[in-house]
Amino acid sequence: MEINVELIFLLVQAIVTAILGVIMKDNVVPSKWIPIQNIAIGIISGFVALGFGLFANAPIAIVTCLAISLGVGGGYDAIKIKN
């Protein structure tokens, strides 16, 4: 199995999103704002990925990074808050 820079970047992004979610949830930021935090992390990560040349297309970079960050915790929190 070949490990490439894109995979490492996406894995690091997922870990950072998870750690920030655990630290921030209810201690610093109310739980209802965690999805917004994860969206911000996804957008920032998309631009960082573009800066390092990991993606050639900006919309694909942002959507991919948003999917990763929301998949880690934001999606679950959004559903939980809605209910």
N, C-alpha and C positions, 0 to 999 in steps of 0.2 A: 504494500500500500504506500503510495506516494503522498506525503504531507506537503501541502503547498502553503504559501503565504496567506491566501484567501481563507483557507480553513482555519489557520491559526488566528487570524484577525477575528473571524466570526466567533470562534470559541472564546477568545479573550473578551469580546464584547458581551457575550452571554454571561460569562462569569462576573464581569464588572456590573452588569445590570442586576444580576441576582444579589450580589453583595450589597449594592446600594439600596435595593429594595428591602432587604432584611434590616439594614442599619436604619434606614429612614422611616420605615413603617411604624407609625404610632409613637416613635420616639422623637422625631424631629418634624415630620410631616404627617398630617392625618392620612389614613389609608385611602380616602377617596381621591387624593392627589397623586398617588403612586403611578397610575396609568399616564398622567401628564408627564411625570418625571421620565418614564420609560419612552414616551414619544420623543421627548427632548434628547435623550441618550441616543435613540435611533437616528434622529436627524443629524446630530453632531457626528455620530459614527459614520454616517453616509458621506459627509463632507471630508472627514479624516481619511476614509477609504479612497475617495477621489483624489485627495492630495497625495497619497502614496501611490497612486496609479493602479490600485487593485481592481477598479472598475473603469471602463471606458465611457460609460453612459451614466449621467447623473441621476435620472429617475430610477434606473435599475439599482444603483447603489443605495439610494435613499429607501426605496421600497424593501430591498433585501435587509438592510439594517433595521428598519422599522419592524419587519416581520420577526427578526431575531429578538429584538428587545421586548416587543409585546408578547411574543411567545414565551419568554422566560417568566413573566409575571403579570404584565399589564393586562393581558386578556382575561386571565383568571380574576384579577381584582376588579376589572370593569364589570364582569358578569356578577360577581359577588356583591358589589356595591349597588348594581341595578336591582337586585332582588332585595 
